[in-house]
Amino acid sequence: MLAPLPVAPVNEADVVLLPQGLQALKKVAKEIGVDLRGAYLNLDGGFDSARNRKMIFNAGMIPNITENGFPVVMEKFLALRDEGPRLAERP
């Protein structure tokens, strides 16, 4: 799927663009009638943080982000899914 991509100056980290980019993706998906629930969002290790994983999970998607240079194991996604309601309540 193609979606608008937010841009920033060269000296700004890509990670700050994730919230805006995720919102743009969700908007385009809604407009064309695509359900993103259960879809994988693939990102490199530079996006690996609890905040980013939570944001993607709360969007109904599965974060597939390289962790410390190694792919994240599927069991972590399943554990995150089971803890989802509790994560959403955390500040």
C-alpha positions in Angstrom: 0.0 0.0 0.0 1.2 3.5 -0.7 0.6 6.3 1.8 1.7 9.8 2.3 5.1 9.9 3.9 6.0 12.7 6.3 9.4 14.3 5.6 11.9 16.1 7.9 15.3 17.8 7.6 18.2 15.5 7.0 19.6 16.0 10.5 16.3 14.8 12.2 16.0 11.2 13.2 13.4 9.1 11.2 12.0 7.8 14.5 10.2 11.1 15.2 8.3 10.6 12.0 6.6 7.4 13.0 3.5 8.8 14.8 2.7 11.1 11.8 3.5 8.3 9.3 1.4 5.8 11.1 -1.5 8.2 11.2 -1.2 8.8 7.4 -1.1 5.1 6.8 -4.3 4.5 8.8 -6.0 7.4 7.1 -5.3 6.1 3.6 -6.2 2.5 4.6 -9.5 3.8 5.9 -10.2 5.8 2.8 -9.6 2.8 0.5 -11.3 0.3 2.8 -8.3 -1.7 3.8 -8.3 -3.3 7.3 -4.8 -3.0 8.9 -5.7 -5.1 11.9 -3.3 -8.0 12.1 -1.0 -6.6 9.4 2.7 -6.6 10.1 4.6 -3.2 10.1 8.2 -3.9 9.3 10.8 -1.4 10.6 14.5 -1.5 11.3 16.1 -1.5 14.7 16.3 2.3 14.8 12.6 2.2 15.6 12.9 -0.4 18.4 11.3 1.1 21.6 8.4 0.2 23.9 6.7 3.4 22.8 6.8 2.6 19.1 5.8 -1.0 19.7 2.8 0.1 21.8 1.8 2.7 19.2 1.8 0.1 16.4 0.1 -2.5 18.6 -2.6 0.0 19.6 -3.2 0.6 15.9 -4.1 -3.1 15.6 -1.0 -4.0 13.7 1.9 -6.3 14.6 5.3 -4.6 15.0 8.1 -6.5 13.2 11.1 -4.5 14.4 14.7 -5.8 14.5 15.7 -5.9 18.2 19.4 -5.5 19.0 20.3 -6.6 15.5 18.2 -9.8 15.7 14.6 -10.4 14.5 12.0 -10.4 17.3 10.6 -13.8 18.2 6.9 -14.4 17.5 6.3 -15.4 21.1 7.0 -11.7 22.1 4.2 -10.6 19.7 1.9 -13.1 21.3 2.8 -11.9 24.8 2.3 -8.3 23.7 -1.1 -9.2 22.3 -2.1 -10.8 25.6 -0.9 -7.8 27.5 -2.3 -5.2 25.1 -5.2 -3.9 27.3 -2.8 -3.5 30.2 -0.2 -1.7 28.0 -2.8 0.7 26.7 -3.5 1.8 30.3 0.1 2.6 31.1 1.2 6.2 30.9 
